[in-house]
Amino acid sequence: MLEMMPREGRRSIYDKFVYESGRAAFEIGFWLFDSRGAARVDESKVTCPVLIIGGGEDRITPVSVTRKIVEKYKRVATYKEFPGHAHWVIGEPGWEEIAEYIEGWVHELKLGSH
């Protein structure tokens, strides 16, 4: 997850992480076996604009998976892929480009062009 971060800064970031819920991880990762369907989303009920960002080097959620999510929400989704970024896009070198893109997308929404 932190492979795009400078090696010397990884430990300090990692030390701030908290453990994920085992149940949540199961419900998302093994959704097929979750009889309650906790991770199931009825995409027809999602009516607000959705921004989906993919990191071209993401090993946790590869762009092949991200693009399937985009297809599911295509009615309301905007997709932007950032080559050279992995999963930790908010902290990787070059995060400013991503933040600027998000800010522009939100600004366009406020102007009503979406």
C-alpha positions as a printed NumPy array, in Angstrom:
array([[  0.   ,   0.   ,   0.   ],
       [  2.845,   2.385,   0.733],
       [  5.178,   1.231,  -2.029],
       [  5.124,   4.655,  -3.738],
       [  6.138,   6.442,  -0.536],
       [  9.785,   7.174,   0.185],
       [ 11.118,   4.216,   2.177],
       [ 12.231,   6.372,   5.125],
       [  8.708,   7.707,   5.712],
       [  6.767,   4.45 ,   5.514],
       [  7.188,   3.354,   9.131],
       [  5.821,   6.599,  10.573],
       [  2.74 ,   6.362,   8.338],
       [  2.234,   2.67 ,   9.085],
       [  2.457,   3.288,  12.835],
       [ -0.599,   5.574,  12.59 ],
       [ -2.798,   2.897,  11.007],
       [ -5.43 ,   1.121,  13.072],
       [ -6.676,  -2.419,  12.616],
       [ -9.579,  -2.934,  10.243],
       [-12.637,  -4.737,  11.472],
       [-12.341,  -8.429,  10.619],
       [-16.057,  -8.524,   9.993],
       [-15.95 ,  -5.582,   7.584],
       [-12.994,  -7.11 ,   5.751],
       [-14.902, -10.397,   5.424],
       [-18.065,  -8.683,   4.195],
       [-16.158,  -6.774,   1.533],
       [-13.529,  -9.334,   0.572],
       [-15.731, -12.422,   0.688],
       [-19.039, -10.826,  -0.289],
       [-20.103, -13.975,  -2.111],
       [-20.198, -15.866,   1.205],
       [-21.932, -13.114,   3.177],
       [-25.55 , -14.255,   3.373],
       [-26.591, -10.874,   4.823],
       [-25.261,  -8.989,   1.798],
       [-23.742,  -6.246,   3.956],
       [-21.533,  -4.961,   1.13 ],
       [-24.28 ,  -5.042,  -1.484],
       [-25.226,  -1.67 ,  -2.955],
       [-28.252,  -1.02 ,  -5.139],
       [-26.636,   1.298,  -7.653],
       [-30.032,   2.533,  -8.849],
       [-30.44 ,   4.285,  -5.49 ],
       [-27.186,   6.197,  -5.86 ],
       [-28.235,   9.426,  -7.546],
       [-25.561,  11.887,  -6.462],
       [-22.382,  12.482,  -8.463],
       [-19.646,  10.008,  -7.593],
       [-15.946,  10.572,  -8.171],
       [-13.94 ,   7.388,  -8.535],
       [-10.165,   7.634,  -8.493],
       [ -7.823,   4.872,  -9.545],
       [ -4.102,   4.602,  -8.967],
       [ -2.397,   3.006, -11.935],
       [  0.001,   1.141,  -9.64 ],
       [ -2.57 ,   0.195,  -6.977],
       [ -2.047,  -3.418,  -5.863],
       [ -4.888,  -3.433,  -3.324],
       [ -7.635,  -2.19 ,  -5.651],
       [ -6.208,  -2.627,  -9.148],
       [ -7.579,  -0.386, -11.892],
       [ -9.251,  -3.446, -13.428],
       [-11.447,  -3.586, -10.313],
       [-11.862,   0.182, -10.156],
       [-13.081,   0.243, -13.758],
       [-15.758,  -2.345, -12.894],
       [-16.972,  -0.05 , -10.134],
       [-17.082,   2.81 , -12.626],
       [-19.173,   0.67 , -14.965],
       [-21.606,  -0.121, -12.156],
       [-22.129,   3.576, -11.374],
       [-21.718,   4.932, -14.903],
       [-24.936,   6.985, -14.674],
       [-23.445,   9.188, -11.97 ],
       [-19.716,   8.429, -12.005],
       [-16.71 ,  10.415, -13.068],
       [-13.522,   8.381, -13.293],
       [ -9.99 ,   9.638, -13.14 ],
       [ -6.989,   7.367, -13.179],
       [ -3.622,   8.587, -11.977],
       [ -0.698,   6.654, -13.467],
       [  2.27 ,   6.353, -11.158],
       [  0.116,   6.294,  -8.04 ],
       [ -0.779,   3.36 ,  -5.841],
       [ -3.377,   2.956,  -3.09 ],
       [ -2.234,   5.723,  -0.723],
       [ -3.007,   8.528,  -3.188],
       [ -3.678,  11.069,  -0.413],
       [ -0.119,  10.926,   0.832],
       [  2.07 ,   9.785,  -2.037],
       [  4.473,  12.153,  -3.717],
       [  2.442,  14.091,  -6.263],
       [ -0.735,  14.042,  -4.151],
       [ -1.2  ,  17.718,  -4.972],
       [ -2.212,  16.881,  -8.565],
       [ -4.927,  14.585,  -7.246],
       [ -6.132,  17.152,  -4.716],
       [ -6.314,  19.799,  -7.455],
       [ -8.328,  17.451,  -9.661],
       [-10.769,  16.738,  -6.823],
       [-11.093,  20.431,  -6.055],
       [-11.848,  21.158,  -9.719],
       [-14.42 ,  18.363,  -9.868],
       [-16.188,  19.687,  -6.771],
       [-16.057,  23.233,  -8.157],
       [-17.707,  22.046, -11.396],
       [-20.455,  20.411,  -9.338],
       [-21.072,  23.68 ,  -7.54 ],
       [-21.397,  25.442, -10.893],
       [-23.945,  22.875, -11.984],
       [-22.061,  21.606, -14.986],
       [-22.272,  17.973, -13.879]])
